[in-house]
Amino acid sequence: MDTILGPLYYAVSWIIVQFHSLYSLVFDKNSGWAWGLSIVSLVVLIRICLIPLFVKQIKATRNMQALQPKMKAIQERYKSDKQRQSEEMMKLYKETGTNPLSSCLPILAQSPFFISLYQVLNHIAQGKTVGFIDKELLDSARQAHIFGAPLSVKFLDSASKVESLGATLTDVRVVTIIMIVLMSLSQFYTQRQLMTKNVDLSVKTPFMQQQKMLMYVFPVIFAVIGINVPAGVLLYWLTTNVWTMGQQMFVIRRNPTPGSLAFKQRQDRLRAKGKLKEDPAEVEARKAVEAARAKRQQPKRQTKAKRQVAGTTPAASDAASTDSTTSAADEQKPSLEKKQGESGTDAKAAGGAKDAKAGGKPGQRKSGPQRPKHPSKK
C-alpha cells in the first residue's frame, strides 16, 4: 500500500507541513493547536476541492429518487429474468443520464486522502519519518496533544505506549470516546436531516427504506471503526462530518428536493417575501380553502345536562321517547273516553228520536210481520 499511495503520502504531509508553518506564527509549533488546526485546514481544503463532486452527488441522488418507481416496475416485470432486468436498468440509466455511482463520488474521492492521513499519523506514532515530515517535525508532532491526547494514539493503545508520548491512558480514552460520539451523532443528524426534510414524501420507494436503514447503520459502523484509529484521524473525520452537515443544511435550504418538506418551507418563505410567481388557479384555490376555513362555525359550548342528553345511547333515547309517548297517551286517555261517552250519548239520543218518529217508544224497534216459525223436526 505504501508503494501505491506513496505519492499521496507526500501530498498530504506537504499540505499539513505548510499549514503547520502558518499556524506556528501564532501558536507554539509543538502545540496541539498548531498541528490540530493543520489537520482541520487539510479537511477544509479537500472539501472545497470536492464541491463539484458534491453537486454531482446531489443531482444523482435526486435522479435516483425520481427513477425509483420505474426501477420497481422493471423489477416486477422481469423478476424471473435477471439478465433482461439488468439490461432494462442500464437502458433506463442511459436514457435519463443517471449514474448510480455518482452519489458515492465524494466518499470515494476522500478515501485516498483519509487512508494517507491515517498512514502519516501511524508513521508519526511509530517514530518514522514520512513524506515531507522530517526528524524535527516528527519530534514536534509527537509532542502535540489534543486536550491531553497525542495525535497519533488510539483508544486501544496500551498504557506504556501512551505514557511514552507524555499522556495518560484515561485522558486518551476520554478524549477519543467524546470524539467518536460526536462523530457518530453528526453523521446520524446529517442522514436524518436528509430523510425528514429533503425527500419527496409523496412517493414511497425502496430508496427511502435504504436511506432510513443507513441512518442507523452508519453511526454504529463509525463507532466501531473509531476505536482503532488515531486521534488525529478522528479529528479529521469529525471535521469532515461537520462540514458535510453544514453543506447539506445550506443545500436543503437553498435548493431542496421538489415535493419535500424543505421545498414547501422554501415556497412559503418566497411567497411571504413576494418573490414567488404562482399560478393564478393555485392562488384562487388556496384563497377558497382559507375562506371556507374562516366561515366554518365553531361548535357552541353546551351545559353538562345537554352534553349528557346528547351523549345518551340510541336505546336510551328510544326508551325516553317511548316513555314520553306513553305519558302523553295516558294524559289524553280521559279526554278520549269522555269524548267517546259523549259520542255514545249523542248516538243513543239520535236513535231514540228516530224511534219516536217511527211511532214507537223510545228504545223499542218497530213491530213488523213476524216470520213463521219452522216446525221442529220430530
Kinemage of the C-alpha trace (Angstrom):
@kinemage 1
@onewidth
@group {chain A} dominant
@subgroup {mainchain}
@vectorlist {calphas} color= white
{ca met a 1} P 0.000 0.000 0.000
{ca asp a 2} L 2.913 2.335 0.724
{ca thr a 3} L 4.027 1.895 -2.872
{ca ile a 4} L 0.586 2.637 -4.327
{ca leu a 5} L -0.285 5.548 -2.052
{ca gly a 6} L 3.279 6.855 -1.723
{ca pro a 7} L 2.632 9.992 -3.813
{ca leu a 8} L -0.417 10.778 -1.667
{ca tyr a 9} L 1.704 10.490 1.486
{ca tyr a 10} L 3.890 13.258 0.131
{ca ala a 11} L 0.869 15.333 -0.901
{ca val a 12} L -0.893 15.027 2.459
{ca ser a 13} L 2.258 15.561 4.506
{ca trp a 14} L 3.234 18.600 2.393
{ca ile a 15} L -0.197 20.219 2.944
{ca ile a 16} L -0.005 19.581 6.700
{ca val a 17} L 3.548 20.983 6.888
{ca gln a 18} L 2.525 24.167 5.060
{ca phe a 19} L -0.428 24.784 7.350
{ca his a 20} L 1.744 23.935 10.376
{ca ser a 21} L 4.260 26.596 9.323
{ca leu a 22} L 1.421 29.106 9.040
{ca tyr a 23} L -0.118 28.343 12.441
{ca ser a 24} L 3.305 28.238 14.119
{ca leu a 25} L 3.388 32.023 13.648
{ca val a 26} L 0.510 32.265 16.139
{ca phe a 27} L 0.808 29.152 18.344
{ca asp a 28} L 3.679 27.107 19.701
{ca lys a 29} L 4.940 24.856 16.915
{ca asn a 30} L 4.854 21.831 19.229
{ca ser a 31} L 1.333 22.504 20.485
{ca gly a 32} L -1.809 20.600 19.602
{ca trp a 33} L -3.343 23.815 18.270
{ca ala a 34} L -0.745 24.157 15.514
{ca trp a 35} L -0.957 20.516 14.446
{ca gly a 36} L -4.695 20.112 15.098
{ca leu a 37} L -5.621 23.201 13.070
{ca ser a 38} L -3.340 21.921 10.297
{ca ile a 39} L -5.440 18.740 10.090
{ca val a 40} L -8.683 20.755 10.156
{ca ser a 41} L -7.371 23.005 7.375
{ca leu a 42} L -6.486 19.907 5.366
{ca val a 43} L -10.126 18.816 5.609
{ca val a 44} L -11.422 22.225 4.555
{ca leu a 45} L -9.091 22.329 1.553
{ca ile a 46} L -10.068 18.838 0.403
{ca arg a 47} L -13.793 19.520 0.814
{ca ile a 48} L -13.576 22.768 -1.151
{ca cys a 49} L -11.935 20.860 -3.990
{ca leu a 50} L -14.730 18.257 -3.799
{ca ile a 51} L -17.619 20.746 -4.128
{ca pro a 52} L -18.142 19.954 -7.864
{ca leu a 53} L -18.398 16.262 -6.985
{ca phe a 54} L -20.836 17.103 -4.210
{ca val a 55} L -23.071 18.924 -6.719
{ca lys a 56} L -22.993 15.828 -8.946
{ca gln a 57} L -23.863 13.709 -5.923
{ca ile a 58} L -26.959 15.822 -5.223
{ca lys a 59} L -28.139 15.582 -8.826
{ca ala a 60} L -27.508 11.847 -8.932
{ca thr a 61} L -29.381 11.285 -5.687
{ca arg a 62} L -32.403 13.219 -6.934
{ca asn a 63} L -32.376 11.365 -10.246
{ca met a 64} L -32.267 8.052 -8.406
{ca gln a 65} L -35.235 9.109 -6.284
{ca ala a 66} L -37.200 10.087 -9.388
{ca leu a 67} L -36.369 6.779 -11.112
{ca gln a 68} L -37.361 4.543 -8.213
{ca pro a 69} L -40.973 3.926 -9.417
{ca lys a 70} L -39.730 2.975 -12.906
{ca met a 71} L -36.995 0.777 -11.465
{ca lys a 72} L -39.503 -1.009 -9.275
{ca ala a 73} L -41.766 -1.589 -12.286
{ca ile a 74} L -38.865 -3.119 -14.227
{ca gln a 75} L -38.007 -5.398 -11.311
{ca glu a 76} L -41.606 -6.600 -11.064
{ca arg a 77} L -41.920 -7.101 -14.813
{ca tyr a 78} L -38.677 -9.062 -15.261
{ca lys a 79} L -38.336 -10.643 -11.845
{ca ser a 80} L -37.840 -14.086 -13.403
{ca asp a 81} L -35.249 -12.860 -15.925
{ca lys a 82} L -32.317 -11.217 -14.142
{ca gln a 83} L -30.342 -10.618 -17.319
{ca arg a 84} L -33.214 -8.788 -19.012
{ca gln a 85} L -33.780 -6.871 -15.800
{ca ser a 86} L -30.155 -5.661 -15.774
{ca glu a 87} L -30.376 -4.683 -19.453
{ca glu a 88} L -33.541 -2.651 -18.865
{ca met a 89} L -31.948 -0.947 -15.849
{ca met a 90} L -28.879 0.053 -17.866
{ca lys a 91} L -31.144 1.291 -20.656
{ca leu a 92} L -33.090 3.410 -18.158
{ca tyr a 93} L -29.859 4.897 -16.740
{ca lys a 94} L -28.633 5.694 -20.251
{ca glu a 95} L -31.898 7.343 -21.321
{ca thr a 96} L -32.056 9.547 -18.217
{ca gly a 97} L -28.313 10.239 -17.999
{ca thr a 98} L -28.113 8.841 -14.463
{ca asn a 99} L -25.043 7.205 -12.959
{ca pro a 100} L -25.734 5.210 -9.763
{ca leu a 101} L -22.101 5.632 -8.670
{ca ser a 102} L -22.301 9.435 -8.794
{ca ser a 103} L -23.830 9.540 -5.316
{ca cys a 104} L -20.690 7.856 -3.953
{ca leu a 105} L -18.157 10.119 -5.699
{ca pro a 106} L -17.357 12.405 -2.712
{ca ile a 107} L -16.802 9.416 -0.426
{ca leu a 108} L -14.659 7.608 -2.997
{ca ala a 109} L -12.644 10.756 -3.686
{ca gln a 110} L -11.981 11.329 0.021
{ca ser a 111} L -10.969 7.755 0.778
{ca pro a 112} L -7.367 8.001 -0.530
{ca phe a 113} L -6.729 11.160 1.499
{ca phe a 114} L -8.271 9.546 4.563
{ca ile a 115} L -6.053 6.465 4.212
{ca ser a 116} L -2.992 8.612 3.528
{ca leu a 117} L -3.575 10.729 6.649
{ca tyr a 118} L -4.035 7.536 8.671
{ca gln a 119} L -0.692 6.194 7.432
{ca val a 120} L 1.084 9.517 8.031
{ca leu a 121} L -0.139 9.636 11.647
{ca asn a 122} L 0.684 5.954 12.073
{ca his a 123} L 4.271 6.622 10.962
{ca ile a 124} L 4.428 9.502 13.469
{ca ala a 125} L 3.229 7.185 16.253
{ca gln a 126} L 5.947 4.679 15.345
{ca gly a 127} L 8.598 7.409 15.238
{ca lys a 128} L 9.192 7.102 11.475
{ca thr a 129} L 9.597 9.950 9.046
{ca val a 130} L 7.122 10.049 6.170
{ca gly a 131} L 6.805 12.295 3.133
{ca phe a 132} L 7.816 15.874 3.970
{ca ile a 133} L 7.776 15.249 7.741
{ca asp a 134} L 11.435 15.033 8.655
{ca lys a 135} L 13.034 14.191 12.010
{ca glu a 136} L 12.482 17.661 13.502
{ca leu a 137} L 8.818 17.814 12.502
{ca leu a 138} L 8.366 14.225 13.665
{ca asp a 139} L 9.506 15.104 17.192
{ca ser a 140} L 7.231 18.169 17.173
{ca ala a 141} L 4.201 16.173 16.025
{ca arg a 142} L 4.793 13.501 18.690
{ca gln a 143} L 4.699 16.166 21.398
{ca ala a 144} L 1.416 17.674 20.125
{ca his a 145} L -1.650 16.807 22.224
{ca ile a 146} L -5.356 17.461 21.625
{ca phe a 147} L -6.933 18.098 25.028
{ca gly a 148} L -4.387 15.764 26.597
{ca ala a 149} L -4.411 13.057 23.909
{ca pro a 150} L -1.483 12.739 21.461
{ca leu a 151} L -2.474 12.984 17.787
{ca ser a 152} L -1.039 9.562 16.962
{ca val a 153} L -2.573 7.386 19.733
{ca lys a 154} L -5.656 5.164 19.542
{ca phe a 155} L -8.326 4.175 22.030
{ca leu a 156} L -6.993 0.587 22.118
{ca asp a 157} L -3.316 1.513 22.577
{ca ser a 158} L -1.512 0.225 25.651
{ca ala a 159} L -0.732 2.353 28.682
{ca ser a 160} L 3.034 2.059 28.086
{ca lys a 161} L 2.759 3.429 24.561
{ca val a 162} L 0.551 6.307 25.706
{ca glu a 163} L 2.921 7.151 28.566
{ca ser a 164} L 5.893 7.161 26.193
{ca leu a 165} L 4.189 10.045 24.377
{ca gly a 166} L 3.688 12.015 27.600
{ca ala a 167} L -0.023 11.288 28.242
{ca thr a 168} L -2.224 9.116 30.433
{ca leu a 169} L -4.468 6.292 29.277
{ca thr a 170} L -7.503 7.900 30.973
{ca asp a 171} L -7.091 11.186 29.092
{ca val a 172} L -6.655 9.376 25.800
{ca arg a 173} L -9.758 7.242 26.223
{ca val a 174} L -11.950 10.115 27.428
{ca val a 175} L -10.921 12.331 24.504
{ca thr a 176} L -11.271 9.588 21.892
{ca ile a 177} L -14.684 8.474 23.228
{ca ile a 178} L -16.002 12.053 23.117
{ca met a 179} L -14.743 12.470 19.554
{ca ile a 180} L -16.274 9.126 18.481
{ca val a 181} L -19.648 10.053 19.999
{ca leu a 182} L -19.633 13.493 18.340
{ca met a 183} L -18.608 11.925 15.045
{ca ser a 184} L -21.448 9.360 15.196
{ca leu a 185} L -24.044 11.953 16.249
{ca ser a 186} L -23.065 14.326 13.456
{ca gln a 187} L -23.370 11.500 10.944
{ca phe a 188} L -26.790 10.489 12.322
{ca tyr a 189} L -28.098 14.066 12.270
{ca thr a 190} L -26.876 14.593 8.698
{ca gln a 191} L -28.660 11.469 7.470
{ca arg a 192} L -31.802 12.211 9.482
{ca gln a 193} L -31.931 15.751 8.108
{ca leu a 194} L -31.801 14.311 4.601
{ca met a 195} L -34.611 11.825 5.325
{ca thr a 196} L -37.021 14.146 7.125
{ca lys a 197} L -36.611 17.354 5.111
{ca asn a 198} L -35.181 16.653 1.671
{ca val a 199} L -37.077 13.573 0.472
{ca asp a 200} L -40.232 13.634 -1.645
{ca leu a 201} L -42.740 12.117 0.787
{ca ser a 202} L -45.430 11.759 -1.888
{ca val a 203} L -43.557 8.809 -3.432
{ca lys a 204} L -42.815 5.750 -1.308
{ca thr a 205} L -39.833 3.913 -2.777
{ca pro a 206} L -37.315 1.277 -1.623
{ca phe a 207} L -34.662 4.013 -1.804
{ca met a 208} L -36.256 5.707 1.197
{ca gln a 209} L -36.123 2.494 3.198
{ca gln a 210} L -32.444 2.065 2.325
{ca gln a 211} L -31.649 5.603 3.426
{ca lys a 212} L -33.545 5.072 6.668
{ca met a 213} L -31.567 1.923 7.368
{ca leu a 214} L -28.258 3.677 6.643
{ca met a 215} L -29.245 6.428 9.059
{ca tyr a 216} L -28.899 3.926 11.920
{ca val a 217} L -26.176 1.667 10.480
{ca phe a 218} L -23.535 4.275 9.616
{ca pro a 219} L -23.118 5.727 13.151
{ca val a 220} L -22.625 2.215 14.534
{ca ile a 221} L -20.018 1.415 11.881
{ca phe a 222} L -18.162 4.658 12.573
{ca ala a 223} L -18.191 3.985 16.305
{ca val a 224} L -16.710 0.511 15.828
{ca ile a 225} L -14.014 1.729 13.441
{ca gly a 226} L -13.295 4.824 15.534
{ca ile a 227} L -11.810 2.936 18.474
{ca asn a 228} L -8.955 1.701 16.274
{ca val a 229} L -7.864 4.914 14.521
{ca pro a 230} L -5.522 7.655 15.823
{ca ala a 231} L -6.921 10.748 17.498
{ca gly a 232} L -5.689 12.892 14.593
{ca val a 233} L -7.766 10.805 12.152
{ca leu a 234} L -10.789 11.133 14.470
{ca leu a 235} L -10.288 14.885 14.330
{ca tyr a 236} L -10.209 14.689 10.513
{ca trp a 237} L -13.349 12.518 10.487
{ca leu a 238} L -15.269 14.762 12.891
{ca thr a 239} L -14.327 17.866 10.906
{ca thr a 240} L -15.470 16.382 7.596
{ca asn a 241} L -18.775 15.253 9.166
{ca val a 242} L -19.433 18.749 10.492
{ca trp a 243} L -18.578 20.191 7.067
{ca thr a 244} L -20.993 17.754 5.383
{ca met a 245} L -23.740 18.641 7.844
{ca gly a 246} L -23.349 22.386 7.257
{ca gln a 247} L -23.055 21.970 3.496
{ca gln a 248} L -26.200 19.852 3.405
{ca met a 249} L -28.139 22.355 5.529
{ca phe a 250} L -27.213 25.075 3.035
{ca val a 251} L -28.282 22.976 0.038
{ca ile a 252} L -31.547 21.876 1.650
{ca arg a 253} L -32.453 25.475 2.463
{ca arg a 254} L -31.496 26.967 -0.909
{ca asn a 255} L -32.162 24.114 -3.347
{ca pro a 256} L -34.425 21.461 -1.771
{ca thr a 257} L -35.873 18.417 -3.499
{ca pro a 258} L -39.281 19.167 -5.126
{ca gly a 259} L -42.123 17.698 -3.094
{ca ser a 260} L -40.140 17.590 0.152
{ca leu a 261} L -40.862 19.394 3.425
{ca ala a 262} L -37.894 21.714 2.854
{ca phe a 263} L -39.283 22.596 -0.601
{ca lys a 264} L -42.649 23.571 0.919
{ca gln a 265} L -40.931 25.696 3.577
{ca arg a 266} L -38.860 27.456 0.910
{ca gln a 267} L -42.001 28.142 -1.151
{ca asp a 268} L -43.657 29.655 1.917
{ca arg a 269} L -40.642 31.912 2.541
{ca leu a 270} L -40.568 33.102 -1.059
{ca arg a 271} L -44.337 33.650 -1.027
{ca ala a 272} L -44.090 35.741 2.147
{ca lys a 273} L -41.386 37.902 0.523
{ca gly a 274} L -43.410 38.260 -2.694
{ca lys a 275} L -40.705 36.587 -4.777
{ca leu a 276} L -42.726 33.561 -5.842
{ca lys a 277} L -44.701 33.698 -9.075
{ca glu a 278} L -47.630 31.358 -8.691
{ca asp a 279} L -50.280 30.002 -10.991
{ca pro a 280} L -53.494 32.115 -10.653
{ca ala a 281} L -55.561 28.922 -10.404
{ca glu a 282} L -53.475 27.741 -7.424
{ca val a 283} L -53.851 31.139 -5.745
{ca glu a 284} L -57.654 31.103 -6.174
{ca ala a 285} L -57.867 27.541 -4.878
{ca arg a 286} L -55.818 28.429 -1.794
{ca lys a 287} L -57.970 31.508 -1.142
{ca ala a 288} L -61.126 29.417 -1.434
{ca val a 289} L -59.794 26.936 1.107
{ca glu a 290} L -58.834 29.727 3.510
{ca ala a 291} L -62.277 31.371 3.117
{ca ala a 292} L -64.007 28.060 3.807
{ca arg a 293} L -61.959 27.620 6.966
{ca ala a 294} L -62.789 31.156 8.095
{ca lys a 295} L -66.549 30.619 7.615
{ca arg a 296} L -66.603 27.344 9.438
{ca gln a 297} L -68.569 27.789 12.662
{ca gln a 298} L -67.116 26.620 15.897
{ca pro a 299} L -69.352 24.314 17.989
{ca lys a 300} L -71.205 26.120 20.779
{ca arg a 301} L -70.416 25.285 24.332
{ca gln a 302} L -73.077 23.086 25.938
{ca thr a 303} L -74.059 22.652 29.548
{ca lys a 304} L -73.436 19.415 31.379
{ca ala a 305} L -77.104 18.402 31.162
{ca lys a 306} L -77.169 18.936 27.389
{ca arg a 307} L -73.945 17.005 26.965
{ca gln a 308} L -75.420 14.114 28.973
{ca val a 309} L -78.580 14.141 26.830
{ca ala a 310} L -76.515 14.321 23.655
{ca gly a 311} L -74.306 11.511 24.903
{ca thr a 312} L -77.142 9.037 25.630
{ca thr a 313} L -77.185 5.794 23.712
{ca pro a 314} L -79.767 5.145 20.951
{ca ala a 315} L -81.514 2.584 23.142
{ca ala a 316} L -81.844 5.071 25.984
{ca ser a 317} L -83.105 7.701 23.560
{ca asp a 318} L -85.717 5.279 22.198
{ca ala a 319} L -86.807 4.364 25.721
{ca ala a 320} L -87.081 8.026 26.652
{ca ser a 321} L -89.150 8.762 23.573
{ca thr a 322} L -91.367 5.724 24.281
{ca asp a 323} L -91.933 6.854 27.884
{ca ser a 324} L -92.813 10.342 26.741
{ca thr a 325} L -95.273 8.952 24.154
{ca thr a 326} L -96.880 6.682 26.774
{ca ser a 327} L -97.239 9.556 29.198
{ca ala a 328} L -98.837 11.703 26.533
{ca ala a 329} L -101.227 8.867 25.654
{ca asp a 330} L -102.176 8.443 29.319
{ca glu a 331} L -102.876 12.147 29.620
{ca gln a 332} L -105.076 12.087 26.555
{ca lys a 333} L -106.932 8.874 27.578
{ca pro a 334} L -109.549 10.515 29.941
{ca ser a 335} L -110.358 13.107 27.355
{ca leu a 336} L -110.767 10.411 24.699
{ca glu a 337} L -113.037 8.373 26.973
{ca lys a 338} L -115.090 11.495 27.708
{ca lys a 339} L -115.421 12.207 24.013
{ca gln a 340} L -116.386 8.583 23.348
{ca gly a 341} L -119.037 8.768 26.163
{ca glu a 342} L -120.456 11.955 24.756
{ca ser a 343} L -120.494 10.411 21.313
{ca gly a 344} L -122.361 7.354 22.689
{ca thr a 345} L -124.945 9.517 24.432
{ca asp a 346} L -125.486 11.538 21.312
{ca ala a 347} L -125.876 8.383 19.278
{ca lys a 348} L -128.420 6.974 21.788
{ca ala a 349} L -130.381 10.200 21.732
{ca ala a 350} L -130.353 10.171 17.984
{ca gly a 351} L -131.630 6.582 17.986
{ca gly a 352} L -134.471 7.486 20.392
{ca ala a 353} L -135.507 10.355 18.225
{ca lys a 354} L -135.614 8.105 15.222
{ca asp a 355} L -137.804 5.571 17.026
{ca ala a 356} L -140.168 8.327 18.134
{ca lys a 357} L -140.643 9.419 14.567
{ca ala a 358} L -141.457 5.843 13.668
{ca gly a 359} L -144.299 5.771 16.237
{ca gly a 360} L -142.787 3.569 18.833
{ca lys a 361} L -141.445 4.016 22.198
{ca pro a 362} L -138.055 5.196 22.603
{ca gly a 363} L -135.684 2.380 22.710
{ca gln a 364} L -138.110 -0.118 21.002
{ca arg a 365} L -137.949 -1.422 17.484
{ca lys a 366} L -140.923 -1.025 15.176
{ca ser a 367} L -143.059 -4.177 15.046
{ca gly a 368} L -143.407 -5.808 11.709
{ca pro a 369} L -144.664 -9.011 10.186
{ca gln a 370} L -143.473 -11.992 12.046
{ca arg a 371} L -141.562 -14.629 10.179
{ca pro a 372} L -143.355 -18.028 10.537
{ca lys a 373} L -141.574 -20.454 12.696
{ca his a 374} L -140.467 -23.655 11.126
{ca pro a 375} L -141.906 -26.758 12.681
{ca ser a 376} L -139.440 -28.691 14.645
{ca lys a 377} L -138.400 -31.929 13.216
{ca lys a 378} L -139.609 -34.895 15.120
